[in-house]
Amino acid sequence: KPSIIAYYMKYLNHSKLYSKCIEIWKFSSKNKIEINIEIWNQLLFAFSFLKIDNLSNKIESIWKILNNSLTPNSESYSIYIQYLIKSNQNDKVKLIINDLRNNKPELFDSNLKCSLIQFLCKTKKIDESFELFNIYSNEENFKLNIETFNILFTSLINESKLIEANELLNNLINNKYNEISPDIATWTKII
């Protein structure tokens, strides 16, 4: 079933077995298993973490095929934006985020909000990212992820905004963000 395939691919991606994940996608295509949006998302995720030649071309091809065959969901956009942020394609990120805000606000969920916070940190708009984070963190349905916390926390420290960094850390310690737990990167930065 496509849902089982997608779940298995997600497991492989979280285990950093990206090549294995791509093999599962090839198996699915070869055996005419329906390729749903979750499978496409996992394929996009796997390729975005590979270190290969022509990576940009491969990602753009997958993104184009995904858009032509299905309607990207919030997770699709979030994965694609994360890739664009890592590859320093900030202008493209800005265009996509503006387009989503104006034309598809229903897709602007926690994943995309976290991507926007990361994008603002990456482009050195730390005050804006912290302000936006505070707005989002007061929304009942906003779910922060540890990667976004770490990026924002690190950005605040690097910009000598220690009061804000301390506020963020205290909220983490006091379980305000009870959906996340510190990881190695968090503890390293705290130390």
Z-matrix of the N, CA and C atoms (Angstrom, degrees):
N
C 1 1.452
C 2 1.526 1 109.07
N 3 1.331 2 117.14 1 143.73
C 4 1.464 3 120.58 2 179.18
C 5 1.533 4 112.94 3 -56.50
N 6 1.317 5 117.17 4 -37.08
C 7 1.472 6 119.04 5 -178.92
C 8 1.535 7 111.52 6 -65.50
N 9 1.339 8 116.78 7 -36.06
C 10 1.474 9 120.88 8 178.22
C 11 1.527 10 109.80 9 -69.36
N 12 1.334 11 115.38 10 -43.41
C 13 1.473 12 120.68 11 178.50
C 14 1.535 13 109.59 12 -58.72
N 15 1.333 14 116.73 13 -47.34
C 16 1.469 15 121.21 14 -179.13
C 17 1.522 16 110.66 15 -61.63
N 18 1.318 17 116.77 16 -42.21
C 19 1.465 18 121.03 17 -179.90
C 20 1.528 19 110.46 18 -63.92
N 21 1.323 20 116.40 19 -42.42
C 22 1.462 21 120.57 20 179.05
C 23 1.536 22 110.64 21 -65.21
N 24 1.339 23 116.57 22 -41.54
C 25 1.462 24 120.51 23 177.68
C 26 1.532 25 110.84 24 -62.44
N 27 1.333 26 116.17 25 -39.24
C 28 1.465 27 120.11 26 178.12
C 29 1.527 28 110.27 27 -63.53
N 30 1.318 29 116.05 28 -42.32
C 31 1.469 30 120.36 29 176.94
C 32 1.531 31 110.39 30 -59.59
N 33 1.331 32 117.45 31 -44.73
C 34 1.464 33 121.13 32 179.39
C 35 1.523 34 111.13 33 -62.85
N 36 1.322 35 116.51 34 -41.49
C 37 1.462 36 120.05 35 178.86
C 38 1.520 37 111.53 36 -63.71
N 39 1.326 38 117.04 37 -42.78
C 40 1.474 39 119.81 38 179.02
C 41 1.520 40 111.51 39 -68.65
N 42 1.324 41 116.17 40 -22.42
C 43 1.469 42 120.75 41 175.55
C 44 1.528 43 111.38 42 -89.43
N 45 1.319 44 116.60 43 4.47
C 46 1.470 45 124.75 44 179.92
C 47 1.524 46 112.45 45 62.17
N 48 1.321 47 115.85 46 31.54
C 49 1.467 48 122.25 47 175.70
C 50 1.531 49 108.39 48 -102.30
N 51 1.325 50 114.81 49 63.80
C 52 1.460 51 121.23 50 -171.93
C 53 1.524 52 112.69 51 -64.64
N 54 1.312 53 117.74 52 -41.03
C 55 1.476 54 120.85 53 179.56
C 56 1.522 55 110.60 54 -63.55
N 57 1.322 56 116.33 55 -38.65
C 58 1.467 57 121.05 56 177.87
C 59 1.528 58 110.37 57 -64.12
N 60 1.309 59 115.83 58 -39.54
C 61 1.461 60 121.20 59 177.58
C 62 1.530 61 110.52 60 -60.45
N 63 1.319 62 116.48 61 -42.97
C 64 1.471 63 121.23 62 179.36
C 65 1.525 64 110.08 63 -65.19
N 66 1.331 65 116.96 64 -37.12
C 67 1.475 66 120.70 65 176.52
C 68 1.524 67 111.03 66 -61.39
N 69 1.328 68 117.60 67 -38.80
C 70 1.471 69 121.58 68 178.42
C 71 1.525 70 109.74 69 -65.08
N 72 1.342 71 116.84 70 -39.76
C 73 1.463 72 119.91 71 176.78
C 74 1.532 73 110.40 72 -62.99
N 75 1.325 74 117.19 73 -43.47
C 76 1.474 75 120.96 74 178.19
C 77 1.523 76 110.43 75 -60.97
N 78 1.338 77 116.50 76 -43.18
C 79 1.460 78 121.48 77 177.45
C 80 1.536 79 110.23 78 -58.79
N 81 1.325 80 116.22 79 -44.42
C 82 1.472 81 120.63 80 -179.57
C 83 1.513 82 111.37 81 -63.19
N 84 1.324 83 116.47 82 -44.48
C 85 1.466 84 120.60 83 179.43
C 86 1.517 85 110.99 84 -63.56
N 87 1.316 86 115.50 85 -45.30
C 88 1.468 87 121.02 86 -178.55
C 89 1.528 88 111.69 87 -62.77
N 90 1.325 89 116.82 88 -36.08
C 91 1.466 90 121.22 89 -177.43
C 92 1.525 91 113.06 90 -96.00
N 93 1.328 92 115.79 91 15.91
C 94 1.459 93 123.38 92 174.66
C 95 1.535 94 113.40 93 55.01
N 96 1.320 95 115.00 94 37.22
C 97 1.467 96 120.35 95 172.69
C 98 1.529 97 106.52 96 -79.56
N 99 1.313 98 116.66 97 137.84
C 100 1.461 99 120.62 98 -179.58
C 101 1.534 100 109.66 99 -58.86
N 102 1.332 101 115.76 100 125.20
C 103 1.467 102 121.14 101 179.55
C 104 1.531 103 107.05 102 -93.37
N 105 1.341 104 115.92 103 99.96
C 106 1.463 105 120.34 104 -178.71
C 107 1.530 106 110.14 105 -87.48
N 108 1.316 107 116.35 106 179.42
C 109 1.463 108 120.77 107 -175.88
C 110 1.526 109 111.90 108 -63.71
N 111 1.338 110 117.51 109 -33.87
C 112 1.460 111 120.20 110 179.68
C 113 1.528 112 111.45 111 -65.44
N 114 1.334 113 116.63 112 -38.24
C 115 1.474 114 120.74 113 177.37
C 116 1.526 115 110.04 114 -67.08
N 117 1.340 116 116.76 115 -44.10
C 118 1.466 117 120.07 116 178.17
C 119 1.538 118 110.06 117 -60.13
N 120 1.325 119 116.04 118 -42.04
C 121 1.472 120 119.47 119 -179.97
C 122 1.524 121 111.24 120 -60.71
N 123 1.312 122 116.41 121 -42.34
C 124 1.468 123 119.85 122 -179.07
C 125 1.529 124 111.01 123 -68.67
N 126 1.328 125 116.93 124 -35.56
C 127 1.465 126 120.26 125 175.98
C 128 1.533 127 109.93 126 -64.20
N 129 1.322 128 116.22 127 -46.05
C 130 1.464 129 121.31 128 178.20
C 131 1.532 130 110.22 129 -59.78
N 132 1.329 131 116.95 130 -43.41
C 133 1.449 132 122.00 131 178.72
C 134 1.531 133 110.96 132 -61.32
N 135 1.334 134 116.58 133 -46.26
C 136 1.471 135 120.96 134 -178.93
C 137 1.527 136 111.03 135 -59.54
N 138 1.325 137 116.49 136 -48.59
C 139 1.462 138 119.45 137 -179.27
C 140 1.518 139 111.55 138 -65.06
N 141 1.331 140 117.91 139 -33.21
C 142 1.469 141 119.49 140 -177.26
C 143 1.526 142 112.54 141 -67.47
N 144 1.339 143 117.36 142 -14.99
C 145 1.465 144 120.31 143 178.96
C 146 1.523 145 113.69 144 -107.18
N 147 1.319 146 117.23 145 -3.53
C 148 1.464 147 119.45 146 177.99
C 149 1.518 148 110.43 147 -75.56
N 150 1.299 149 115.74 148 153.28
C 151 1.464 150 121.21 149 174.57
C 152 1.525 151 106.64 150 -113.29
N 153 1.335 152 115.19 151 88.67
C 154 1.466 153 121.36 152 -177.13
C 155 1.521 154 109.38 153 -135.07
N 156 1.334 155 114.30 154 162.32
C 157 1.461 156 119.55 155 173.67
C 158 1.527 157 108.93 156 -67.64
N 159 1.304 158 115.98 157 151.04
C 160 1.459 159 122.06 158 177.33
C 161 1.520 160 113.37 159 60.09
N 162 1.316 161 117.26 160 27.75
C 163 1.460 162 120.48 161 -178.89
C 164 1.523 163 111.57 162 -57.65
N 165 1.310 164 116.10 163 -44.06
C 166 1.462 165 120.22 164 -178.75
C 167 1.530 166 111.16 165 -58.43
N 168 1.328 167 116.63 166 -43.53
C 169 1.470 168 120.18 167 178.93
C 170 1.522 169 111.53 168 -63.02
N 171 1.332 170 116.48 169 -40.43
C 172 1.465 171 120.41 170 179.96
C 173 1.528 172 111.14 171 -65.71
N 174 1.319 173 116.13 172 -45.20
C 175 1.467 174 119.86 173 179.32
C 176 1.526 175 110.26 174 -61.89
N 177 1.327 176 116.25 175 -45.81
C 178 1.467 177 119.60 176 -179.66
C 179 1.529 178 111.22 177 -63.64
N 180 1.323 179 117.40 178 -36.24
C 181 1.478 180 120.54 179 177.05
C 182 1.524 181 110.92 180 -65.08
N 183 1.327 182 116.23 181 -45.92
C 184 1.471 183 119.67 182 178.89
C 185 1.520 184 109.75 183 -61.62
N 186 1.340 185 116.51 184 -43.85
C 187 1.464 186 120.60 185 -179.49
C 188 1.529 187 110.85 186 -61.17
N 189 1.329 188 116.40 187 -41.18
C 190 1.468 189 120.66 188 -179.67
C 191 1.533 190 110.56 189 -66.72
N 192 1.320 191 117.06 190 -45.67
C 193 1.474 192 120.81 191 179.45
C 194 1.526 193 109.98 192 -63.29
N 195 1.320 194 116.51 193 -44.12
C 196 1.463 195 120.80 194 178.32
C 197 1.527 196 110.24 195 -56.75
N 198 1.325 197 116.78 196 -47.03
C 199 1.469 198 121.10 197 -179.76
C 200 1.517 199 112.78 198 -65.83
N 201 1.331 200 116.79 199 -32.77
C 202 1.461 201 120.12 200 -179.69
C 203 1.523 202 113.25 201 -78.83
N 204 1.338 203 116.74 202 -27.03
C 205 1.462 204 118.94 203 -175.50
C 206 1.532 205 113.17 204 -99.99
N 207 1.314 206 117.99 205 -28.63
C 208 1.465 207 122.49 206 -178.39
C 209 1.525 208 109.64 207 -142.78
N 210 1.312 209 115.93 208 175.01
C 211 1.457 210 120.22 209 174.89
C 212 1.526 211 108.22 210 -97.16
N 213 1.328 212 117.79 211 119.32
C 214 1.470 213 119.27 212 179.03
C 215 1.527 214 110.79 213 -58.90
N 216 1.311 215 115.78 214 142.57
C 217 1.464 216 119.97 215 176.23
C 218 1.526 217 108.91 216 -103.64
N 219 1.296 218 116.07 217 -173.43
C 220 1.457 219 121.25 218 -178.03
C 221 1.528 220 111.87 219 -58.58
N 222 1.328 221 116.45 220 -41.96
C 223 1.463 222 120.33 221 179.87
C 224 1.529 223 110.64 222 -63.42
N 225 1.333 224 117.18 223 -39.22
C 226 1.466 225 121.39 224 178.67
C 227 1.527 226 110.11 225 -58.68
N 228 1.330 227 115.13 226 -50.23
C 229 1.463 228 119.53 227 -179.68
C 230 1.523 229 111.53 228 -63.80
N 231 1.313 230 116.22 229 -40.23
C 232 1.460 231 119.68 230 -179.24
C 233 1.528 232 111.25 231 -62.34
N 234 1.324 233 117.64 232 -45.31
C 235 1.470 234 121.87 233 178.85
C 236 1.524 235 110.18 234 -62.69
N 237 1.332 236 116.16 235 -45.79
C 238 1.459 237 120.68 236 -178.88
C 239 1.531 238 110.77 237 -63.93
N 240 1.331 239 117.24 238 -42.88
C 241 1.468 240 120.61 239 179.29
C 242 1.522 241 110.39 240 -65.11
N 243 1.327 242 117.72 241 -40.74
C 244 1.469 243 120.39 242 177.61
C 245 1.526 244 110.45 243 -59.01
N 246 1.328 245 116.39 244 -42.35
C 247 1.470 246 120.05 245 177.62
C 248 1.537 247 109.92 246 -62.01
N 249 1.329 248 116.93 247 -46.22
C 250 1.466 249 120.57 248 -178.95
C 251 1.522 250 111.35 249 -62.13
N 252 1.328 251 117.10 250 -38.02
C 253 1.464 252 120.47 251 177.97
C 254 1.532 253 109.66 252 -63.64
N 255 1.345 254 115.88 253 -46.43
C 256 1.481 255 119.48 254 -179.73
C 257 1.522 256 111.72 255 -62.10
N 258 1.328 257 116.70 256 -32.38
C 259 1.466 258 119.34 257 -177.49
C 260 1.535 259 112.31 258 -96.01
N 261 1.327 260 115.92 259 16.40
C 262 1.472 261 122.60 260 174.93
C 263 1.522 262 114.25 261 58.43
N 264 1.313 263 117.27 262 36.62
C 265 1.455 264 121.46 263 176.69
C 266 1.536 265 108.91 264 -99.82
N 267 1.325 266 114.37 265 60.98
C 268 1.461 267 121.17 266 -171.75
C 269 1.525 268 113.84 267 -64.30
N 270 1.325 269 117.62 268 -35.73
C 271 1.467 270 119.93 269 179.25
C 272 1.526 271 110.85 270 -64.07
N 273 1.312 272 115.63 271 -39.54
C 274 1.459 273 120.29 272 179.15
C 275 1.532 274 110.89 273 -67.08
N 276 1.327 275 116.42 274 -39.44
C 277 1.471 276 120.91 275 177.38
C 278 1.521 277 109.67 276 -60.28
N 279 1.322 278 115.74 277 -46.37
C 280 1.464 279 120.73 278 -179.40
C 281 1.530 280 111.44 279 -59.28
N 282 1.318 281 116.75 280 -43.49
C 283 1.471 282 120.96 281 178.70
C 284 1.531 283 111.33 282 -62.05
N 285 1.320 284 116.21 283 -45.03
C 286 1.472 285 120.33 284 -178.30
C 287 1.522 286 110.65 285 -65.42
N 288 1.320 287 116.90 286 -45.16
C 289 1.471 288 120.17 287 -179.11
C 290 1.528 289 110.48 288 -63.45
N 291 1.321 290 117.17 289 -43.67
C 292 1.470 291 120.06 290 177.47
C 293 1.521 292 111.36 291 -62.36
N 294 1.325 293 116.21 292 -41.40
C 295 1.469 294 120.07 293 178.57
C 296 1.528 295 110.67 294 -63.16
N 297 1.320 296 117.30 295 -43.30
C 298 1.465 297 120.76 296 179.13
C 299 1.529 298 111.11 297 -64.06
N 300 1.309 299 116.62 298 -44.07
C 301 1.475 300 120.04 299 178.87
C 302 1.518 301 111.41 300 -58.69
N 303 1.341 302 115.92 301 -42.60
C 304 1.458 303 120.39 302 -175.17
C 305 1.525 304 113.39 303 -81.59
N 306 1.329 305 116.91 304 -37.56
C 307 1.464 306 119.82 305 -170.53
C 308 1.526 307 115.56 306 -111.01
N 309 1.326 308 117.24 307 -20.98
C 310 1.466 309 119.93 308 -177.93
C 311 1.527 310 111.06 309 -141.33
N 312 1.323 311 117.20 310 57.54
C 313 1.473 312 119.04 311 -176.40
C 314 1.526 313 112.98 312 -62.50
N 315 1.320 314 117.99 313 -22.57
C 316 1.464 315 120.83 314 179.57
C 317 1.523 316 112.01 315 -65.47
N 318 1.345 317 117.51 316 -21.09
C 319 1.458 318 120.92 317 178.61
C 320 1.528 319 112.64 318 -83.93
N 321 1.319 320 116.59 319 -8.19
C 322 1.457 321 120.88 320 -175.47
C 323 1.527 322 110.21 321 -79.63
N 324 1.331 323 115.90 322 74.85
C 325 1.464 324 121.73 323 -179.60
C 326 1.531 325 110.16 324 -97.61
N 327 1.325 326 116.26 325 -167.94
C 328 1.470 327 120.98 326 -177.06
C 329 1.521 328 112.70 327 -57.75
N 330 1.338 329 117.23 328 -40.89
C 331 1.466 330 119.80 329 -179.73
C 332 1.520 331 111.35 330 -59.80
N 333 1.325 332 116.22 331 -46.59
C 334 1.466 333 119.21 332 -179.51
C 335 1.523 334 111.55 333 -70.55
N 336 1.318 335 117.00 334 -34.61
C 337 1.465 336 119.74 335 177.48
C 338 1.528 337 109.98 336 -64.65
N 339 1.322 338 116.38 337 -41.10
C 340 1.477 339 119.87 338 176.34
C 341 1.532 340 110.33 339 -63.61
N 342 1.325 341 116.76 340 -39.91
C 343 1.469 342 120.19 341 177.69
C 344 1.521 343 110.95 342 -61.97
N 345 1.325 344 116.57 343 -39.23
C 346 1.465 345 120.29 344 179.13
C 347 1.528 346 110.67 345 -65.65
N 348 1.321 347 117.56 346 -41.74
C 349 1.465 348 121.10 347 177.37
C 350 1.526 349 110.14 348 -61.41
N 351 1.336 350 116.34 349 -44.24
C 352 1.469 351 120.46 350 178.50
C 353 1.521 352 110.95 351 -62.76
N 354 1.330 353 116.52 352 -41.45
C 355 1.467 354 120.89 353 179.31
C 356 1.527 355 110.31 354 -61.03
N 357 1.321 356 117.42 355 -44.60
C 358 1.464 357 120.17 356 179.87
C 359 1.533 358 111.03 357 -64.26
N 360 1.318 359 116.82 358 -37.68
C 361 1.474 360 119.70 359 175.94
C 362 1.524 361 110.35 360 -64.28
N 363 1.310 362 116.22 361 -44.42
C 364 1.471 363 121.42 362 -178.33
C 365 1.523 364 111.24 363 -61.73
N 366 1.333 365 116.38 364 -34.80
C 367 1.465 366 120.43 365 -178.66
C 368 1.535 367 111.76 366 -92.90
N 369 1.354 368 115.53 367 16.01
C 370 1.466 369 122.92 368 173.65
C 371 1.531 370 113.51 369 65.09
N 372 1.323 371 116.96 370 26.51
C 373 1.462 372 121.10 371 175.17
C 374 1.526 373 107.33 372 -100.87
N 375 1.317 374 114.64 373 66.58
C 376 1.462 375 122.03 374 -170.88
C 377 1.520 376 111.40 375 -67.90
N 378 1.330 377 117.92 376 -43.30
C 379 1.467 378 119.97 377 179.35
C 380 1.527 379 110.59 378 -60.43
N 381 1.340 380 116.07 379 -44.31
C 382 1.464 381 120.06 380 178.87
C 383 1.525 382 111.17 381 -63.52
N 384 1.331 383 116.71 382 -41.73
C 385 1.461 384 119.39 383 -178.43
C 386 1.525 385 110.86 384 -65.27
N 387 1.334 386 117.50 385 -40.36
C 388 1.465 387 120.87 386 179.94
C 389 1.531 388 110.57 387 -68.35
N 390 1.317 389 115.75 388 -40.74
C 391 1.464 390 120.25 389 178.20
C 392 1.528 391 110.63 390 -63.10
N 393 1.326 392 115.94 391 -45.49
C 394 1.467 393 120.65 392 178.42
C 395 1.521 394 110.86 393 -64.36
N 396 1.321 395 116.76 394 -40.82
C 397 1.459 396 120.93 395 176.96
C 398 1.526 397 110.90 396 -58.14
N 399 1.333 398 116.80 397 -44.69
C 400 1.465 399 120.40 398 179.73
C 401 1.527 400 111.67 399 -62.93
N 402 1.314 401 116.86 400 -37.28
C 403 1.476 402 120.15 401 176.77
C 404 1.527 403 109.55 402 -64.75
N 405 1.322 404 116.04 403 -50.05
C 406 1.465 405 119.95 404 -177.57
C 407 1.530 406 111.88 405 -64.89
N 408 1.321 407 117.36 406 -39.48
C 409 1.473 408 119.52 407 -175.58
C 410 1.523 409 111.93 408 -67.49
N 411 1.321 410 118.08 409 -15.97
C 412 1.465 411 121.54 410 175.52
C 413 1.523 412 112.58 411 -89.03
N 414 1.331 413 116.35 412 -6.09
C 415 1.462 414 119.77 413 176.33
C 416 1.528 415 108.70 414 -80.69
N 417 1.295 416 115.87 415 136.93
C 418 1.463 417 120.99 416 -175.06
C 419 1.529 418 113.00 417 -61.66
N 420 1.321 419 117.83 418 -36.88
C 421 1.476 420 120.64 419 -174.16
C 422 1.533 421 113.69 420 -95.37
N 423 1.330 422 117.96 421 5.36
C 424 1.461 423 120.17 422 -179.91
C 425 1.521 424 109.98 423 -78.14
N 426 1.322 425 116.15 424 128.39
C 427 1.466 426 122.19 425 178.18
C 428 1.526 427 108.06 426 -119.16
N 429 1.303 428 115.10 427 113.38
C 430 1.455 429 122.55 428 178.95
C 431 1.522 430 109.42 429 -78.22
N 432 1.331 431 116.70 430 145.12
C 433 1.468 432 119.47 431 172.17
C 434 1.529 433 108.79 432 -110.47
N 435 1.321 434 115.63 433 157.12
C 436 1.466 435 120.71 434 -173.55
C 437 1.530 436 111.68 435 -65.15
N 438 1.322 437 117.49 436 -32.53
C 439 1.463 438 120.08 437 179.04
C 440 1.532 439 110.74 438 -61.90
N 441 1.321 440 116.97 439 -44.89
C 442 1.464 441 120.94 440 179.36
C 443 1.525 442 110.40 441 -66.34
N 444 1.339 443 116.85 442 -42.07
C 445 1.461 444 120.03 443 176.37
C 446 1.527 445 110.10 444 -56.27
N 447 1.332 446 116.65 445 -48.87
C 448 1.469 447 120.76 446 -177.44
C 449 1.522 448 111.85 447 -61.97
N 450 1.320 449 116.79 448 -42.02
C 451 1.470 450 120.37 449 -179.64
C 452 1.521 451 110.38 450 -64.99
N 453 1.334 452 116.84 451 -45.46
C 454 1.462 453 120.22 452 179.37
C 455 1.531 454 110.71 453 -65.50
N 456 1.317 455 117.38 454 -45.25
C 457 1.464 456 122.88 455 179.46
C 458 1.534 457 110.64 456 -58.59
N 459 1.326 458 116.28 457 -48.43
C 460 1.459 459 121.68 458 179.12
C 461 1.525 460 111.21 459 -62.83
N 462 1.328 461 117.19 460 -42.67
C 463 1.468 462 121.30 461 -179.98
C 464 1.524 463 110.99 462 -62.34
N 465 1.326 464 116.77 463 -42.35
C 466 1.471 465 120.05 464 178.53
C 467 1.526 466 110.73 465 -62.87
N 468 1.320 467 117.39 466 -43.40
C 469 1.470 468 120.92 467 179.27
C 470 1.526 469 110.35 468 -64.31
N 471 1.328 470 117.09 469 -45.23
C 472 1.463 471 120.98 470 -179.30
C 473 1.524 472 112.66 471 -62.59
N 474 1.317 473 117.06 472 -27.82
C 475 1.469 474 121.29 473 178.88
C 476 1.529 475 111.77 474 -94.42
N 477 1.345 476 116.53 475 11.12
C 478 1.475 477 123.39 476 -179.75
C 479 1.522 478 113.03 477 58.18
N 480 1.315 479 116.07 478 32.92
C 481 1.463 480 122.01 479 175.05
C 482 1.527 481 107.27 480 -97.29
N 483 1.332 482 113.72 481 68.58
C 484 1.466 483 120.80 482 -170.86
C 485 1.524 484 112.97 483 -73.37
N 486 1.310 485 118.35 484 -29.42
C 487 1.468 486 120.83 485 177.24
C 488 1.526 487 109.38 486 -64.67
N 489 1.338 488 115.90 487 -45.64
C 490 1.463 489 120.69 488 179.60
C 491 1.531 490 110.71 489 -66.78
N 492 1.337 491 116.40 490 -40.84
C 493 1.472 492 120.39 491 178.76
C 494 1.523 493 110.09 492 -62.90
N 495 1.335 494 116.60 493 -41.17
C 496 1.459 495 121.26 494 178.69
C 497 1.532 496 110.94 495 -64.47
N 498 1.327 497 116.59 496 -40.70
C 499 1.468 498 121.41 497 177.06
C 500 1.535 499 110.61 498 -59.81
N 501 1.327 500 114.94 499 -45.19
C 502 1.462 501 120.64 500 178.27
C 503 1.528 502 110.93 501 -61.18
N 504 1.317 503 116.07 502 -45.58
C 505 1.462 504 121.44 503 -179.86
C 506 1.533 505 111.43 504 -64.06
N 507 1.329 506 117.25 505 -43.94
C 508 1.469 507 120.65 506 178.50
C 509 1.524 508 111.41 507 -61.17
N 510 1.320 509 116.36 508 -39.66
C 511 1.466 510 119.57 509 177.37
C 512 1.521 511 111.38 510 -64.36
N 513 1.323 512 116.60 511 -36.96
C 514 1.473 513 120.21 512 177.24
C 515 1.531 514 110.10 513 -66.27
N 516 1.328 515 116.87 514 -45.50
C 517 1.468 516 121.80 515 -179.27
C 518 1.534 517 110.82 516 -64.09
N 519 1.335 518 116.63 517 -37.34
C 520 1.466 519 121.36 518 -178.99
C 521 1.534 520 112.92 519 -85.79
N 522 1.324 521 116.34 520 13.20
C 523 1.476 522 123.05 521 176.14
C 524 1.526 523 114.79 522 61.20
N 525 1.332 524 116.96 523 28.82
C 526 1.462 525 118.41 524 174.50
C 527 1.530 526 109.26 525 -64.88
N 528 1.318 527 116.23 526 -33.49
C 529 1.466 528 121.33 527 177.88
C 530 1.522 529 107.27 528 -104.24
N 531 1.319 530 116.70 529 64.53
C 532 1.463 531 120.62 530 -171.11
C 533 1.524 532 114.46 531 -66.06
N 534 1.318 533 117.55 532 -7.06
C 535 1.463 534 119.33 533 178.12
C 536 1.527 535 112.81 534 -85.15
N 537 1.340 536 117.33 535 -4.75
C 538 1.468 537 119.71 536 179.67
C 539 1.523 538 110.91 537 -126.90
N 540 1.313 539 114.51 538 156.70
C 541 1.462 540 122.39 539 174.09
C 542 1.520 541 108.14 540 -129.33
N 543 1.312 542 116.95 541 146.67
C 544 1.475 543 119.34 542 178.26
C 545 1.523 544 110.71 543 -58.63
N 546 1.317 545 116.06 544 143.02
C 547 1.462 546 120.91 545 173.92
C 548 1.526 547 108.77 546 -113.08
N 549 1.316 548 117.12 547 -171.21
C 550 1.469 549 120.95 548 -177.31
C 551 1.527 550 111.12 549 -59.73
N 552 1.342 551 116.78 550 -41.24
C 553 1.465 552 120.04 551 -179.55
C 554 1.536 553 110.61 552 -62.73
N 555 1.318 554 116.27 553 -38.61
C 556 1.470 555 120.14 554 178.98
C 557 1.520 556 110.23 555 -63.77
N 558 1.328 557 116.48 556 -50.66
C 559 1.466 558 120.27 557 -178.09
C 560 1.532 559 111.09 558 -63.19
N 561 1.307 560 117.13 559 -38.56
C 562 1.465 561 120.33 560 178.23
C 563 1.523 562 110.65 561 -60.89
N 564 1.321 563 116.62 562 -44.66
C 565 1.460 564 119.48 563 -179.29
C 566 1.523 565 111.27 564 -68.58
N 567 1.330 566 117.26 565 -37.41
C 568 1.466 567 120.19 566 177.42
C 569 1.519 568 110.54 567 -60.69
N 570 1.324 569 115.79 568 -45.23
C 571 1.464 570 120.49 569 179.79
C 572 1.521 571 110.54 570 -63.93
